[in-house]
Amino acid sequence: MIGAILGDIIGSPYEFDRGNKSKDFPLFSRKSTYTDDTVMTLAVGLAFLDVQPSASDDWILRILANRMRQFGKMYPNAGYGGMFRQWLRNPQCQAYNSFGNGSAMRVSSVAWLYNDIDAVRHAAKLSAEVTHNHPEGIKGAEATASAIFLARTGHSKAEIKEYIEHEFGYALNRTCDEIRPNYYHTETCMETVPEAITAFLEGNSFEDVIRTAVSLGGDCDTLTAIAGSIAEGFYGVPAELKEECYKRLPDPLLKVLKMFEEYLDRNAAMN
């Protein structure tokens, strides 16, 4: 998950087209902070750590809703969208047919917790459906999680691109140079996920993916969170960037991130 969190933190000062659409910028500044993308990424990750392998879909959806509302209450000013803020505040609210990019930015944990792509896609679908149950909201989450899973399991960029285009119908034929001039702030999956995947495909290191994503502009923290989550699977994350990330998270969020990382380390040692 740390790739998504770093993407959020690094992209946050440039959200709402506040950057100069360049890859030449300081990675961190006093304005580099976590947002709702980080909060909900960690809430979803903790929810999936909570559930047993035999848990029903209804139970998983309940755990997801509880964790997301818990974290939303802990961090009420993290920058949530209007409809999502209403959903957080009212336990009676149901999913509201959103196709916003929030479903894609918070999904990264499932690509690490499950070990086959069908299970990853099913978990991603559930993570979206709790709020973003529009087909495009679900597709954005599944596509992002699939790309992360393929990246972390040794697939090439060409294979990842082919899978995403074939399975989800996203057009990944534009270059970042073609996207950049006319790309502005948008919060839909349809206009964020393909651009984030393209930034990953063009980048040549974790940091370069982050810089490429920020240079596109738009909903920069979310786009870069998605791109960073895939880049983590493909490249890993440099130690110095991990340490910078840890320093910028409050203790409760850092505790969840460390718990997740320790869980993955234990599983890797057992296998």
Stockholm file with secondary structure:
# STOCKHOLM 1.0

chainA/1-271         MIGAILGDIIGSPYEFDRGNKSKDFPLFSRKSTYTDDTVMTLAVGLAFLDVQPSASDDWILRILANRMRQFGKMYPNAGYGGMFRQWLRNPQCQAYNSFGNGSAMRVSSVAWLYNDIDAVRHAAKLSAEVTHNHPEGIKGAEATASAIFLARTGHSKAEIKEYIEHEFGYALNRTCDEIRPNYYHTETCMETVPEAITAFLEGNSFEDVIRTAVSLGGDCDTLTAIAGSIAEGFYGVPAELKEECYKRLPDPLLKVLKMFEEYLDRNAAMN
#=GR chainA/1-271 SS CHHHHHHHHHHGGGTTTTSCSCSCSCSCCTTCCCCHHHHHHHHHHHHHHHSCTTCCHHHHHHHHHHHHHHHHHHSTTSCCCHHHHHHHHCTTCCCCCCCBTHHHHTCTTHHHHCSSHHHHHHHHHHHHHTTCCSHHHHHHHHHHHHHHHHHHTTCCHHHHHHHHHHHHCCCCCSCHHHHGGGCCCCCBSTTTHHHHHHHHHHCSSHHHHHHHHHHHCSSHHHHHHHHHHHHHHHHCCCHHHHHHHHHTSCHHHHHHHHHHHHHHHHHHHHC
#=GC SS_cons         CHHHHHHHHHHGGGTTTTSCSCSCSCSCCTTCCCCHHHHHHHHHHHHHHHSCTTCCHHHHHHHHHHHHHHHHHHSTTSCCCHHHHHHHHCTTCCCCCCCBTHHHHTCTTHHHHCSSHHHHHHHHHHHHHTTCCSHHHHHHHHHHHHHHHHHHTTCCHHHHHHHHHHHHCCCCCSCHHHHGGGCCCCCBSTTTHHHHHHHHHHCSSHHHHHHHHHHHCSSHHHHHHHHHHHHHHHHCCCHHHHHHHHHTSCHHHHHHHHHHHHHHHHHHHHC
//
